[in-house]
Amino acid sequence: MLSILIPVYNYNIVSLVEEIQTQTTALQIPFELLAFEDGSKSRLNEQNKQINLLSGCMFKELEVNIGRSAIRNLLAQNAQYEQLLFVDAGSYPKKKPL
């Protein structure tokens, strides 16, 4: 059981989340993916809301910027599983070969 946590600020993470969700589902690992946007009020958030349509995934916008450490602590507090994996919004996992 794994909580995948992504702090976001003014960044489109849809493809990142789709890839993580695809790989995690294929591995049949119980997981949740939480992505919290740290109050940037970016228009990219409209695209990121698509994440809420993916099974096991949630995107949430904060009203105000709380900072790097606080957003990570908030994600950890909201995680339902004990195992936490923090992923940077600007990263992308290597695709698993077929």
C-alpha positions as CSV (number, residue, x, y, z in Angstrom):
1,M,0.0,0.0,0.0
2,L,1.5,3.2,-1.2
3,S,0.7,6.9,-1.0
4,I,2.2,8.8,-3.9
5,L,2.4,12.5,-3.1
6,I,3.0,15.3,-5.6
7,P,3.4,18.9,-4.5
8,V,2.6,21.2,-7.5
9,Y,3.1,24.9,-8.2
10,N,2.1,26.3,-11.6
11,Y,2.8,23.1,-13.6
12,N,0.8,20.7,-15.7
13,I,1.2,17.2,-14.2
14,V,-1.5,15.4,-16.1
15,S,0.9,13.2,-18.2
16,L,3.0,12.5,-15.1
17,V,0.0,11.3,-13.1
18,E,-1.4,9.3,-16.0
19,E,2.0,7.4,-16.3
20,I,2.3,6.8,-12.6
21,Q,-1.3,5.6,-12.4
22,T,-0.8,3.3,-15.4
23,Q,2.3,1.7,-13.9
24,T,1.0,1.4,-10.4
25,T,-2.3,-0.2,-11.6
26,A,-0.3,-2.6,-13.8
27,L,1.7,-3.7,-10.8
28,Q,-1.5,-4.3,-8.8
29,I,-0.3,-2.2,-5.9
30,P,-2.9,-0.7,-3.7
31,F,-2.2,3.0,-4.0
32,E,-3.5,6.5,-3.8
33,L,-2.1,9.5,-5.6
34,L,-2.5,12.9,-4.1
35,A,-1.5,16.1,-5.9
36,F,-1.9,19.4,-4.1
37,E,-1.4,22.7,-5.9
38,D,0.2,25.3,-3.7
39,G,-2.0,28.4,-4.4
40,S,-0.5,29.5,-7.7
41,K,-3.9,30.3,-9.2
42,S,-2.5,29.1,-12.5
43,R,-4.6,28.5,-15.5
44,L,-2.8,25.1,-15.7
45,N,-5.0,24.0,-12.8
46,E,-7.9,23.6,-15.1
47,Q,-6.0,20.9,-17.0
48,N,-4.8,19.3,-13.8
49,K,-8.4,18.9,-12.6
50,Q,-8.6,16.0,-15.1
51,I,-6.6,14.0,-12.6
52,N,-9.7,13.7,-10.4
53,L,-11.2,11.5,-13.2
54,L,-8.4,8.9,-12.8
55,S,-9.0,6.0,-10.4
56,G,-7.1,6.4,-7.1
57,C,-6.0,9.9,-7.9
58,M,-6.9,13.3,-6.5
59,F,-5.9,16.9,-7.4
60,K,-6.6,19.7,-5.0
61,E,-6.0,23.4,-5.3
62,L,-5.0,25.3,-2.1
63,E,-6.4,28.9,-1.8
64,V,-3.1,30.3,-0.6
65,N,0.6,29.4,-1.0
66,I,1.9,27.7,2.1
67,G,5.4,26.9,0.9
68,R,7.5,23.9,0.0
69,S,7.8,22.3,3.4
70,A,4.2,22.9,4.5
71,I,2.7,21.5,1.3
72,R,4.7,18.3,1.7
73,N,3.7,18.0,5.4
74,L,0.0,18.6,4.3
75,L,0.3,15.9,1.7
76,A,1.8,13.5,4.3
77,Q,-1.0,14.3,6.8
78,N,-3.7,13.5,4.2
79,A,-2.1,10.2,3.1
80,Q,-4.0,7.1,4.0
81,Y,-1.1,4.7,3.7
82,E,2.1,4.4,5.8
83,Q,4.5,4.2,2.8
84,L,5.0,7.6,1.3
85,L,6.6,8.4,-2.1
86,F,7.1,12.0,-2.9
87,V,7.4,12.8,-6.6
88,D,8.5,16.2,-8.0
89,A,6.1,17.8,-10.4
90,G,8.8,18.3,-13.0
91,S,9.9,14.7,-13.1
92,Y,8.8,11.8,-15.2
93,P,9.2,8.1,-14.6
94,K,10.9,5.8,-17.1
95,K,8.3,3.9,-19.1
96,K,8.1,0.2,-18.4
97,P,9.0,-1.8,-21.5
98,L,6.2,-4.0,-22.8
